[in-house]
Amino acid sequence: MKNLLSLSKKWRLFFSLLASSLIFISCSNDDNSPSNNDIPSALEFLSLQNNALENLTQTFEFDASDGAVSF
C-alpha cells in the first residue's frame, strides 16, 4: 500500500513539473503586437464603413400593382 501511495505522489509530482514547465516555456517576451500606424483617421474610417455598408445593401424592384409579390 505504501508503494502505491509513493507511485501516486511521483505521478502527481511529474505532472506538476510538466505543467509548470509548459507554462514557463510557452510564455515569451517577443513584442509582436501590431503597430498603431495602421489606425485610420475618422474620415478614412467613415469611408471604410460606408463601403462595407454599400457592399451589404441589397436592392430590388417589383411591381406592387399586380399583387403577385408581397413584401
ZADO-1210 file (C-alpha; in nm, 4 decimals, padded with zeros to 6 digits):
<atoms>
<atom x="00.0000" y="00.0000" z="00.0000" code="MET" pos="1"/>
<atom x="00.2845" y="00.2346" z="00.0827" code="LYS" pos="2"/>
<atom x="00.4416" y="00.1653" z="-00.2573" code="ASN" pos="3"/>
<atom x="00.1125" y="00.2569" z="-00.4294" code="LEU" pos="4"/>
<atom x="00.0939" y="00.5912" z="-00.2482" code="LEU" pos="5"/>
<atom x="00.4528" y="00.6633" z="-00.3348" code="SER" pos="6"/>
<atom x="00.3839" y="00.5939" z="-00.7024" code="LEU" pos="7"/>
<atom x="00.0795" y="00.8218" z="-00.6950" code="SER" pos="8"/>
<atom x="00.2858" y="01.1026" z="-00.5412" code="LYS" pos="9"/>
<atom x="00.5538" y="01.0546" z="-00.8051" code="LYS" pos="10"/>
<atom x="00.2972" y="01.0874" z="-01.0847" code="TRP" pos="11"/>
<atom x="00.1471" y="01.3945" z="-00.9232" code="ARG" pos="12"/>
<atom x="00.4942" y="01.5486" z="-00.8918" code="LEU" pos="13"/>
<atom x="00.5735" y="01.4568" z="-01.2530" code="PHE" pos="14"/>
<atom x="00.2557" y="01.6172" z="-01.3895" code="PHE" pos="15"/>
<atom x="00.3029" y="01.9244" z="-01.1695" code="SER" pos="16"/>
<atom x="00.6547" y="01.9721" z="-01.3034" code="LEU" pos="17"/>
<atom x="00.5380" y="01.9101" z="-01.6573" code="LEU" pos="18"/>
<atom x="00.2554" y="02.1633" z="-01.6284" code="ALA" pos="19"/>
<atom x="00.4753" y="02.4298" z="-01.4732" code="SER" pos="20"/>
<atom x="00.7486" y="02.3794" z="-01.7328" code="SER" pos="21"/>
<atom x="00.4924" y="02.4133" z="-02.0139" code="LEU" pos="22"/>
<atom x="00.3635" y="02.7356" z="-01.8630" code="ILE" pos="23"/>
<atom x="00.7097" y="02.8889" z="-01.8427" code="PHE" pos="24"/>
<atom x="00.8189" y="02.7650" z="-02.1845" code="ILE" pos="25"/>
<atom x="00.5070" y="02.8861" z="-02.3645" code="SER" pos="26"/>
<atom x="00.5463" y="03.2453" z="-02.2450" code="CYS" pos="27"/>
<atom x="00.7742" y="03.4663" z="-02.4486" code="SER" pos="28"/>
<atom x="00.8860" y="03.8261" z="-02.4353" code="ASN" pos="29"/>
<atom x="00.8541" y="03.8846" z="-02.8089" code="ASP" pos="30"/>
<atom x="00.6715" y="04.2049" z="-02.8841" code="ASP" pos="31"/>
<atom x="00.4798" y="04.1128" z="-03.1980" code="ASN" pos="32"/>
<atom x="00.1892" y="04.3463" z="-03.1332" code="SER" pos="33"/>
<atom x="00.0590" y="04.5361" z="-03.4337" code="PRO" pos="34"/>
<atom x="00.1796" y="04.8895" z="-03.4676" code="SER" pos="35"/>
<atom x="-00.0588" y="05.1776" z="-03.4191" code="ASN" pos="36"/>
<atom x="00.0386" y="05.3234" z="-03.7566" code="ASN" pos="37"/>
<atom x="-00.2425" y="05.1310" z="-03.9289" code="ASP" pos="38"/>
<atom x="-00.5245" y="05.3118" z="-03.7467" code="ILE" pos="39"/>
<atom x="-00.7348" y="05.5063" z="-03.9996" code="PRO" pos="40"/>
<atom x="-00.8380" y="05.8649" z="-03.9427" code="SER" pos="41"/>
<atom x="-01.2022" y="05.9495" z="-03.8778" code="ALA" pos="42"/>
<atom x="-01.2691" y="06.0253" z="-04.2447" code="LEU" pos="43"/>
<atom x="-01.0938" y="05.7101" z="-04.3634" code="GLU" pos="44"/>
<atom x="-01.2930" y="05.5041" z="-04.1137" code="PHE" pos="45"/>
<atom x="-01.6189" y="05.6620" z="-04.2297" code="LEU" pos="46"/>
<atom x="-01.5257" y="05.5795" z="-04.5879" code="SER" pos="47"/>
<atom x="-01.4482" y="05.2176" z="-04.4942" code="LEU" pos="48"/>
<atom x="-01.7760" y="05.1927" z="-04.3068" code="GLN" pos="49"/>
<atom x="-01.9793" y="05.3332" z="-04.5956" code="ASN" pos="50"/>
<atom x="-01.8105" y="05.0992" z="-04.8451" code="ASN" pos="51"/>
<atom x="-01.8840" y="04.7989" z="-04.6245" code="ALA" pos="52"/>
<atom x="-02.2467" y="04.9060" z="-04.5886" code="LEU" pos="53"/>
<atom x="-02.2839" y="04.9536" z="-04.9632" code="GLU" pos="54"/>
<atom x="-02.1455" y="04.6025" z="-05.0203" code="ASN" pos="55"/>
<atom x="-02.4036" y="04.4569" z="-04.7785" code="LEU" pos="56"/>
<atom x="-02.7042" y="04.6528" z="-04.9069" code="THR" pos="57"/>
<atom x="-02.9340" y="04.4638" z="-05.1437" code="GLN" pos="58"/>
<atom x="-03.1673" y="04.6479" z="-05.3756" code="THR" pos="59"/>
<atom x="-03.4516" y="04.5145" z="-05.5869" code="PHE" pos="60"/>
<atom x="-03.7602" y="04.6397" z="-05.7654" code="GLU" pos="61"/>
<atom x="-04.1035" y="04.4895" z="-05.8042" code="PHE" pos="62"/>
<atom x="-04.4403" y="04.5970" z="-05.9355" code="ASP" pos="63"/>
<atom x="-04.6839" y="04.6073" z="-05.6456" code="ALA" pos="64"/>
<atom x="-04.9838" y="04.6821" z="-05.8655" code="SER" pos="65"/>
<atom x="-05.0159" y="04.3256" z="-05.9999" code="ASP" pos="66"/>
<atom x="-05.0413" y="04.1741" z="-05.6489" code="GLY" pos="67"/>
<atom x="-04.8103" y="03.8825" z="-05.7267" code="ALA" pos="68"/>
<atom x="-04.5369" y="03.9968" z="-05.4890" code="VAL" pos="69"/>
<atom x="-04.5745" y="04.0582" z="-05.1188" code="SER" pos="70"/>
<atom x="-04.3128" y="04.2388" z="-04.9211" code="PHE" pos="71"/>
</atoms>
